[in-house]
Amino acid sequence: MNSGKVKKRLLQGIDVSNWQGTVNWAGHADRGVAFAFAKASEGGDYTDKWFPRNWNGMRESWIVCGAYHFARPKGDPLEQARHFLGVIRSAGGLRRGDLIALDLETNDGLRPERVARYARRWCHYVERHTGVRPFIYTFHTFAQNGHCAGLAEYPLWIASPERPRGEPAIPQPWNDWTIHQYDNRPLDRNVFHGSRKELTRMGFRPR
């Protein structure tokens, strides 16, 4: 890991899904949470019923908003990407600085190259239709096994709770990390190495 990252400020974040139920966004903001990701969708037709409430709760609390899609690589990546963007639209849509991520942690029994191809197609579709380069959320072993081939151009959100905060192990094909999920009990906690302004620059820009 490059030493510059140790010196940079670590911005605090969390991520949530339907498992958390009602989230006290104002309380998290008061405790220093600056950004968050909420699950929006999974596969081609599942919508997280809590997403609209989470999306608006983050926004009302001045937390940088992120939405993620749980990948089901056996399905059609374009159908899943369209479904994901539709869920966001239904919740109020993207605003300046909003973030997008693909949660890539299951192979659905497919070979790594099939999973990686699914992810590339999903990301290309989303980037083409939003102008946002998605984060790739994944685990070290999953990536090392080849499931993330060809995704190095996308920022890495690495789940590495066994490592100290801000010091994750970095899997191939990346040589750097952008967000580190360093804890998952009782809530998924993350850090971004940089400022709020630097983070929102990676998000949505109205055309």
MIZALUM-34671 format. One record per residue (C-alpha): chain; residue in three letters; x, y, z. Coordinates in pm, whole numbers, m for minus. Example, Ala and Ser with C-alpha at 12.3 -4.5 7.8 and 13.67 -1.06 7.14 Angstrom:
! MIZALUM-34671
{atom 'A','ala',{1230,m450,780}}
{atom 'A','ser',{1367,m106,714}}
END
This chain:
! MIZALUM-34671
{atom 'A','met',{0,0,0}}
{atom 'A','asn',{130,340,m83}}
{atom 'A','ser',{219,555,214}}
{atom 'A','gly',{26,857,84}}
{atom 'A','lys',{m297,682,178}}
{atom 'A','val',{m201,656,543}}
{atom 'A','lys',{m158,1033,562}}
{atom 'A','lys',{m485,1117,387}}
{atom 'A','arg',{m803,1176,583}}
{atom 'A','leu',{m1037,878,595}}
{atom 'A','leu',{m1400,969,528}}
{atom 'A','gln',{m1645,756,728}}
{atom 'A','gly',{m1928,564,561}}
{atom 'A','ile',{m2175,279,606}}
{atom 'A','asp',{m2376,50,379}}
{atom 'A','val',{m2723,m90,440}}
{atom 'A','ser',{m2992,m313,292}}
{atom 'A','asn',{m3333,m445,393}}
{atom 'A','trp',{m3162,m639,674}}
{atom 'A','gln',{m3122,m317,873}}
{atom 'A','gly',{m3489,m216,849}}
{atom 'A','thr',{m3541,145,957}}
{atom 'A','val',{m3213,339,958}}
{atom 'A','asn',{m3164,651,1171}}
{atom 'A','trp',{m2985,857,908}}
{atom 'A','ala',{m2981,1179,1110}}
{atom 'A','gly',{m2821,991,1398}}
{atom 'A','his',{m2551,843,1172}}
{atom 'A','ala',{m2480,1188,1026}}
{atom 'A','asp',{m2443,1330,1378}}
{atom 'A','arg',{m2189,1056,1453}}
{atom 'A','gly',{m1973,1149,1156}}
{atom 'A','val',{m2101,927,874}}
{atom 'A','ala',{m2035,1124,555}}
{atom 'A','phe',{m2133,874,285}}
{atom 'A','ala',{m2344,562,253}}
{atom 'A','phe',{m2458,299,7}}
{atom 'A','ala',{m2804,140,17}}
{atom 'A','lys',{m2907,m173,m168}}
{atom 'A','ala',{m3146,m86,m451}}
{atom 'A','ser',{m3189,m411,m642}}
{atom 'A','glu',{m3081,m769,m699}}
{atom 'A','gly',{m3093,m969,m1018}}
{atom 'A','gly',{m3347,m873,m1284}}
{atom 'A','asp',{m3657,m809,m1077}}
{atom 'A','tyr',{m3591,m780,m703}}
{atom 'A','thr',{m3625,m434,m546}}
{atom 'A','asp',{m3516,m364,m190}}
{atom 'A','lys',{m3834,m230,m29}}
{atom 'A','trp',{m3636,m5,203}}
{atom 'A','phe',{m3440,165,m74}}
{atom 'A','pro',{m3668,468,m133}}
{atom 'A','arg',{m3670,546,240}}
{atom 'A','asn',{m3293,501,265}}
{atom 'A','trp',{m3223,706,m49}}
{atom 'A','asn',{m3429,999,77}}
{atom 'A','gly',{m3305,960,434}}
{atom 'A','met',{m2943,989,324}}
{atom 'A','arg',{m3021,1294,115}}
{atom 'A','glu',{m3216,1470,391}}
{atom 'A','ser',{m2923,1413,630}}
{atom 'A','trp',{m2663,1554,386}}
{atom 'A','ile',{m2492,1218,354}}
{atom 'A','val',{m2336,1144,14}}
{atom 'A','cys',{m2581,899,m146}}
{atom 'A','gly',{m2477,569,m299}}
{atom 'A','ala',{m2692,295,m451}}
{atom 'A','tyr',{m2579,m60,m518}}
{atom 'A','his',{m2701,m356,m719}}
{atom 'A','phe',{m2644,m714,m600}}
{atom 'A','ala',{m2517,m899,m906}}
{atom 'A','arg',{m2671,m1227,m1021}}
{atom 'A','pro',{m2428,m1324,m1299}}
{atom 'A','lys',{m2651,m1602,m1432}}
{atom 'A','gly',{m2900,m1340,m1549}}
{atom 'A','asp',{m2890,m1084,m1829}}
{atom 'A','pro',{m2658,m798,m1725}}
{atom 'A','leu',{m2840,m540,m1935}}
{atom 'A','glu',{m3179,m639,m1798}}
{atom 'A','gln',{m3037,m612,m1446}}
{atom 'A','ala',{m2876,m275,m1518}}
{atom 'A','arg',{m3204,m138,m1654}}
{atom 'A','his',{m3390,m268,m1351}}
{atom 'A','phe',{m3136,m105,m1115}}
{atom 'A','leu',{m3157,234,m1286}}
{atom 'A','gly',{m3537,209,m1287}}
{atom 'A','val',{m3539,153,m910}}
{atom 'A','ile',{m3327,465,m860}}
{atom 'A','arg',{m3555,668,m1088}}
{atom 'A','ser',{m3860,554,m892}}
{atom 'A','ala',{m3697,671,m567}}
{atom 'A','gly',{m3632,1021,m701}}
{atom 'A','gly',{m3341,972,m938}}
{atom 'A','leu',{m2976,1070,m937}}
{atom 'A','arg',{m2851,1410,m826}}
{atom 'A','arg',{m2508,1567,m848}}
{atom 'A','gly',{m2247,1361,m666}}
{atom 'A','asp',{m2457,1047,m618}}
{atom 'A','leu',{m2260,720,m635}}
{atom 'A','ile',{m2326,380,m794}}
{atom 'A','ala',{m2183,38,m712}}
{atom 'A','leu',{m2202,m323,m829}}
{atom 'A','asp',{m2193,m579,m548}}
{atom 'A','leu',{m1999,m865,m706}}
{atom 'A','glu',{m1963,m1149,m457}}
{atom 'A','thr',{m2142,m1455,m595}}
{atom 'A','asn',{m2070,m1650,m912}}
{atom 'A','asp',{m2408,m1829,m934}}
{atom 'A','gly',{m2211,m2143,m1020}}
{atom 'A','leu',{m2053,m1988,m1330}}
{atom 'A','arg',{m1688,m1990,m1434}}
{atom 'A','pro',{m1491,m1676,m1342}}
{atom 'A','glu',{m1467,m1548,m1701}}
{atom 'A','arg',{m1847,m1559,m1734}}
{atom 'A','val',{m1889,m1362,m1412}}
{atom 'A','ala',{m1633,m1103,m1520}}
{atom 'A','arg',{m1801,m1064,m1858}}
{atom 'A','tyr',{m2136,m1011,m1688}}
{atom 'A','ala',{m1983,m740,m1465}}
{atom 'A','arg',{m1813,m559,m1754}}
{atom 'A','arg',{m2137,m549,m1954}}
{atom 'A','trp',{m2338,m427,m1653}}
{atom 'A','cys',{m2084,m154,m1579}}
{atom 'A','his',{m2058,m39,m1940}}
{atom 'A','tyr',{m2437,m7,m1965}}
{atom 'A','val',{m2468,188,m1640}}
{atom 'A','glu',{m2177,416,m1722}}
{atom 'A','arg',{m2311,485,m2070}}
{atom 'A','his',{m2656,577,m1937}}
{atom 'A','thr',{m2554,776,m1629}}
{atom 'A','gly',{m2200,900,m1688}}
{atom 'A','val',{m2105,742,m1354}}
{atom 'A','arg',{m1825,489,m1328}}
{atom 'A','pro',{m1953,225,m1082}}
{atom 'A','phe',{m1756,108,m782}}
{atom 'A','ile',{m1694,m266,m771}}
{atom 'A','tyr',{m1764,m412,m428}}
{atom 'A','thr',{m1598,m750,m385}}
{atom 'A','phe',{m1387,m976,m164}}
{atom 'A','his',{m1017,m1051,m200}}
{atom 'A','thr',{m1050,m1425,m272}}
{atom 'A','phe',{m1338,m1374,m516}}
{atom 'A','ala',{m1136,m1123,m717}}
{atom 'A','gln',{m813,m1324,m699}}
{atom 'A','asn',{m998,m1621,m852}}
{atom 'A','gly',{m1056,m1422,m1170}}
{atom 'A','his',{m1415,m1307,m1124}}
{atom 'A','cys',{m1316,m941,m1167}}
{atom 'A','ala',{m1096,m970,m1477}}
{atom 'A','gly',{m1103,m656,m1689}}
{atom 'A','leu',{m1250,m436,m1416}}
{atom 'A','ala',{m936,m252,m1309}}
{atom 'A','glu',{m1065,74,m1460}}
{atom 'A','tyr',{m1345,78,m1202}}
{atom 'A','pro',{m1279,196,m845}}
{atom 'A','leu',{m1240,m84,m594}}
{atom 'A','trp',{m1461,m108,m287}}
{atom 'A','ile',{m1299,m394,m104}}
{atom 'A','ala',{m1455,m595,179}}
{atom 'A','ser',{m1162,m673,405}}
{atom 'A','pro',{m1278,m677,769}}
{atom 'A','glu',{m981,m883,879}}
{atom 'A','arg',{m743,m597,797}}
{atom 'A','pro',{m687,m269,988}}
{atom 'A','arg',{m904,23,882}}
{atom 'A','gly',{m760,185,569}}
{atom 'A','glu',{m509,m97,509}}
{atom 'A','pro',{m690,m362,303}}
{atom 'A','ala',{m517,m629,100}}
{atom 'A','ile',{m562,m538,m268}}
{atom 'A','pro',{m657,m818,m509}}
{atom 'A','gln',{m589,m844,m881}}
{atom 'A','pro',{m665,m680,m1119}}
{atom 'A','trp',{m638,m365,m904}}
{atom 'A','asn',{m326,m205,m768}}
{atom 'A','asp',{m506,38,m537}}
{atom 'A','trp',{m825,66,m332}}
{atom 'A','thr',{m1086,342,m308}}
{atom 'A','ile',{m1326,230,m33}}
{atom 'A','his',{m1243,m20,240}}
{atom 'A','gln',{m1522,m204,422}}
{atom 'A','tyr',{m1331,m268,742}}
{atom 'A','asp',{m1608,m389,976}}
{atom 'A','asn',{m1942,m567,945}}
{atom 'A','arg',{m2059,m597,1305}}
{atom 'A','pro',{m2315,m475,1394}}
{atom 'A','leu',{m2317,m262,1077}}
{atom 'A','asp',{m2106,m252,761}}
{atom 'A','arg',{m1856,29,808}}
{atom 'A','asn',{m1638,180,537}}
{atom 'A','val',{m1372,441,479}}
{atom 'A','phe',{m1291,643,168}}
{atom 'A','his',{m937,777,148}}
{atom 'A','gly',{m1000,1142,71}}
{atom 'A','ser',{m1241,1428,115}}
{atom 'A','arg',{m1614,1457,56}}
{atom 'A','lys',{m1541,1672,m248}}
{atom 'A','glu',{m1309,1406,m393}}
{atom 'A','leu',{m1573,1140,m337}}
{atom 'A','thr',{m1858,1332,m500}}
{atom 'A','arg',{m1637,1398,m803}}
{atom 'A','met',{m1669,1024,m868}}
{atom 'A','gly',{m2047,1054,m875}}
{atom 'A','phe',{m2325,1175,m1100}}
{atom 'A','arg',{m2289,1491,m1306}}
{atom 'A','pro',{m2604,1628,m1470}}
{atom 'A','arg',{m2559,1656,m1845}}
END
